[in-house]
Amino acid sequence: MILRSFHRVTLGHEESVMTTQQLILSLVLATMVFSVALELKVSDFRRVAQTPKAVVCGLIPQFILLPVGTWLATLVLDLPPNVEAAMILVAACPGGSLSNVVTHLGRGNTALSVSVSAVASVIALVATPFNFSWMVAANPATAGWLKTLDIDPSGIWISLFLLLALPMALGLLFSHQLPALTARIQKPLGNFSLLALLAFIVLGLIKERQLLTLGLLPMLAIVIAHNASGLFFGWATSKAMGVSERDRRAVMIEGGMQNSGLALGIIAVQFNSDLGMVIIASLWGIWHIVSGLSLAWFWRRKDARLAH
């Protein structure tokens, strides 16, 4: 009942969104991808060839298990179409750049995390629009909703090119041509883009603070369960493939820390910042930091106990 009421509020929300808002978010996301690309080296991709099993293990939860699991969940659950579409979109996105930092803090295999992130970013150019397109089309509720909005899912290709492919290519070119300058700016630029994204999410939630009531708890519960399923798929895949403890930690984080920032950018450009979708992606962006850091803290405590 609460979710249905929220859906009615969402549909009644003003659909015209400030172009400045979309532009700022797009620039922040492009800067974040650019800063991540500055840290990528040829050796990162070389590690993919050296440890294909562990890398494949990290990609399976991101592009197969979580998207398909999410799609099945939306078929079973009776949720508003825009909420289901947001869940599908987040699940279709690659892992976020924060996964490398959290893996490092949790004493997982950071090199593997970087390699998986690098490959996932490339695969996402094809896999994200493909997964999103067939999943929303195969769900009667989301397919009908997209048709009503007259939105073409293939437009996500353009968003991915502008928000992911172009800044990543520029970052790789910049780091190759200007290594000294890259070394000086990559950390402050990465910190700035991360803080800017968090500020954008927080300010957006403050702007819609009239919705931050107990009625939002079901949305948060959905996000927590969704994020937990991504972490579980990472754990299950790594256990099934028999990778090491450090590799398992990296795979779990990669599976549970989706790029909600990229999802927000696509929602802004392709869905006119639909309020229900924005709230799901924003809550995910906040919660996956909480869950990731909590796991890192747990693993560090575990290592400390084993060391004694």
C-alpha positions in Angstrom: 0.0 0.0 0.0 2.8 2.4 0.9 4.7 1.6 -2.3 1.6 2.2 -4.4 1.0 5.5 -2.7 4.6 6.4 -3.4 4.1 5.4 -7.0 1.1 7.8 -7.3 3.3 10.6 -5.8 6.0 9.8 -8.3 3.8 9.9 -11.3 2.4 13.2 -10.2 5.9 14.7 -9.8 6.8 17.5 -12.1 8.5 15.8 -15.1 10.4 18.9 -16.3 13.9 18.8 -14.8 16.5 21.5 -14.8 19.0 21.0 -17.6 21.6 22.4 -15.3 21.0 19.6 -12.8 21.5 17.0 -15.5 24.6 18.7 -16.8 26.2 18.9 -13.4 25.5 15.3 -12.6 26.9 14.2 -16.0 30.0 16.2 -15.5 30.6 14.8 -12.0 30.2 11.2 -13.3 32.4 11.8 -16.3 35.0 13.3 -14.0 34.8 10.2 -11.7 35.3 7.8 -14.6 38.1 10.0 -16.0 39.9 9.9 -12.6 39.5 6.1 -12.4 40.9 5.7 -15.9 44.0 7.8 -14.8 44.9 5.0 -12.4 44.6 2.2 -15.0 47.7 0.8 -16.5 48.5 -1.7 -19.2 49.6 -4.0 -16.4 46.0 -4.0 -15.0 44.7 -5.5 -18.2 47.7 -7.9 -18.4 46.6 -9.3 -15.1 43.4 -10.3 -16.7 45.3 -12.7 -19.0 47.3 -14.0 -16.0 44.4 -14.7 -13.7 41.4 -15.3 -16.0 39.6 -17.6 -13.5 39.5 -15.0 -10.7 38.5 -12.2 -13.1 35.7 -14.3 -14.7 34.6 -15.1 -11.1 34.3 -11.4 -10.5 32.3 -10.7 -13.7 29.7 -13.5 -13.3 27.8 -11.9 -10.3 27.9 -8.5 -12.0 26.6 -9.3 -15.5 24.7 -12.6 -15.0 23.6 -13.5 -11.5 22.5 -10.1 -10.1 20.8 -8.9 -13.3 18.9 -12.2 -13.8 18.1 -12.5 -10.1 16.8 -9.0 -10.1 14.6 -9.6 -13.1 13.2 -12.7 -11.5 12.5 -10.8 -8.3 10.6 -8.1 -10.2 8.4 -10.7 -11.8 7.5 -12.1 -8.4 7.2 -8.9 -6.4 4.3 -6.5 -7.0 6.2 -3.2 -7.0 5.6 0.0 -8.9 7.0 -0.2 -12.5 9.5 2.7 -12.0 10.9 1.0 -8.8 11.3 -2.3 -10.7 12.9 -0.5 -13.6 15.4 1.2 -11.3 16.3 -2.1 -9.7 16.9 -3.6 -13.1 19.0 -0.6 -14.2 21.2 -0.6 -11.1 21.7 -4.4 -11.4 22.7 -3.9 -15.1 25.4 -1.4 -14.3 29.0 -2.4 -13.7 30.7 -2.2 -10.3 31.6 1.2 -9.0 35.0 2.7 -8.6 34.6 2.7 -4.8 34.9 -1.1 -4.9 38.7 -0.9 -5.3 39.1 1.3 -2.2 36.8 -0.9 -0.1 38.5 -4.0 -1.3 41.9 -2.5 -0.2 40.4 -1.5 3.2 39.1 -5.0 3.7 42.5 -6.5 2.8 41.2 -8.3 -0.3 43.0 -8.7 -3.6 43.1 -5.0 -4.7 44.9 -5.9 -8.0 42.0 -8.3 -8.9 39.5 -5.7 -8.0 41.1 -3.2 -10.3 41.3 -5.8 -13.1 37.6 -6.7 -12.7 36.6 -3.0 -12.6 38.6 -2.3 -15.8 37.1 -5.2 -17.7 33.6 -4.6 -16.4 33.7 -1.0 -17.5 34.5 -2.2 -21.1 31.9 -5.0 -21.0 29.3 -2.6 -19.7 29.2 -0.7 -22.9 27.5 -3.8 -24.4 26.1 -5.7 -21.5 24.4 -2.9 -19.6 22.0 -1.7 -22.4 21.6 -5.4 -23.5 20.6 -6.6 -20.1 18.4 -3.6 -19.3 16.6 -3.8 -22.7 15.6 -7.5 -22.6 14.8 -7.5 -18.9 12.4 -4.5 -19.0 10.8 -5.9 -22.2 10.3 -9.3 -20.6 8.6 -7.8 -17.6 5.0 -6.8 -18.5 4.8 -4.0 -15.8 8.1 -2.3 -16.8 7.5 -2.8 -20.5 4.1 -1.1 -20.3 5.5 1.7 -18.2 8.3 2.4 -20.6 5.9 2.4 -23.5 3.7 4.9 -21.7 6.6 7.2 -21.2 7.7 6.6 -24.8 11.3 5.9 -23.8 13.6 3.9 -26.1 16.0 1.8 -23.9 18.5 1.8 -26.8 19.1 5.5 -25.8 21.1 4.2 -22.9 23.9 3.5 -25.4 24.3 7.3 -25.8 24.4 7.8 -22.1 27.0 5.1 -21.6 29.2 6.5 -24.4 29.1 10.0 -22.9 29.3 9.0 -19.2 31.6 5.9 -19.5 33.4 5.3 -22.8 34.4 8.8 -23.7 35.8 9.9 -20.3 37.6 6.5 -19.9 39.3 6.8 -23.3 40.3 10.3 -22.5 41.7 9.3 -19.1 43.7 6.4 -20.5 45.1 8.8 -23.2 45.9 11.5 -20.7 47.7 9.1 -18.3 49.8 7.7 -21.2 50.7 11.1 -22.7 51.2 13.1 -19.4 52.3 10.6 -16.7 53.9 13.3 -14.4 50.7 15.4 -14.4 48.6 12.4 -14.0 50.5 11.4 -10.8 49.8 14.8 -9.3 46.1 15.1 -10.1 44.6 11.6 -10.0 44.1 11.4 -6.2 42.7 14.9 -5.6 40.5 14.6 -8.7 39.2 11.2 -7.6 38.5 12.6 -4.1 36.7 15.6 -5.5 34.5 13.6 -7.9 33.5 11.2 -5.1 32.6 14.0 -2.7 30.8 15.8 -5.5 28.7 12.7 -6.2 27.9 12.2 -2.6 26.9 15.9 -2.3 24.7 15.6 -5.3 22.9 12.6 -3.8 22.5 14.2 -0.4 21.3 17.6 -1.8 18.9 15.7 -4.0 17.4 13.9 -1.0 17.2 17.2 0.9 15.4 18.8 -2.0 12.8 16.0 -1.8 12.9 15.9 2.0 9.1 15.9 2.2 9.3 12.2 1.0 11.9 11.3 3.7 9.3 9.8 6.0 8.6 6.3 7.4 7.0 5.6 4.0 10.5 5.5 2.6 11.5 2.5 4.7 10.1 -0.1 2.2 12.3 1.5 -0.5 15.3 1.2 1.8 14.4 -2.4 2.6 14.3 -3.2 -1.1 17.7 -1.6 -1.6 19.3 -3.4 1.4 17.9 -6.8 0.2 19.0 -6.0 -3.4 22.6 -5.1 -2.3 22.8 -8.2 0.0 21.9 -10.4 -2.9 24.7 -8.9 -4.9 27.2 -9.6 -2.1 25.8 -13.1 -1.7 26.1 -13.9 -5.4 29.8 -12.8 -5.2 30.4 -15.0 -2.2 28.6 -18.0 -3.8 30.4 -17.7 -7.1 33.8 -17.4 -5.5 33.1 -20.4 -3.3 31.9 -22.5 -6.2 35.0 -21.6 -8.3 37.3 -22.2 -5.3 39.3 -18.9 -5.4 41.4 -17.8 -2.4 40.1 -15.8 0.6 41.6 -12.5 -0.6 40.1 -13.1 -4.1 36.8 -13.9 -2.5 36.7 -10.6 -0.7 37.3 -8.7 -4.0 34.7 -10.7 -5.8 32.1 -10.1 -3.1 32.7 -6.3 -3.1 32.6 -6.2 -6.9 29.3 -8.1 -6.9 27.7 -5.8 -4.3 28.9 -2.3 -5.1 27.2 -1.4 -8.4 27.8 1.9 -10.1 24.7 3.7 -8.8 26.3 7.0 -9.9 26.1 5.8 -13.5 22.6 4.7 -13.0 21.7 8.2 -11.7 23.2 9.7 -14.8 21.2 7.4 -17.1 18.0 8.2 -15.1 18.7 11.9 -15.4 19.3 11.7 -19.2 16.9 9.0 -20.3 14.1 9.1 -17.7 13.7 12.8 -16.9 15.0 12.1 -13.3 11.9 10.0 -12.5 11.6 10.5 -8.7 11.1 6.8 -7.8 14.1 5.7 -9.9 16.3 8.5 -8.4 15.4 7.5 -4.9 16.2 3.8 -5.5 19.6 4.7 -7.1 20.4 7.3 -4.4 19.6 5.0 -1.5 21.7 2.3 -3.2 24.6 4.8 -3.6 24.5 5.5 0.2 23.8 2.0 1.4 26.4 0.1 -0.6 29.1 2.4 1.0 27.7 1.4 4.4 27.6 -2.3 3.6 31.0 -2.3 1.9 32.7 -0.5 4.8 31.0 -2.8 7.3 32.3 -5.8 5.5 35.8 -4.3 5.3 35.7 -3.7 9.1 34.5 -7.2 9.7 37.3 -8.7 7.6 39.9 -6.6 9.3 38.7 -7.7 12.7 38.7 -11.3 11.5 42.3 -11.0 10.4 43.3 -9.4 13.7 41.7 -12.3 15.6 43.5 -14.9 13.5 46.8 -13.1 13.9 46.7 -13.6 17.7 
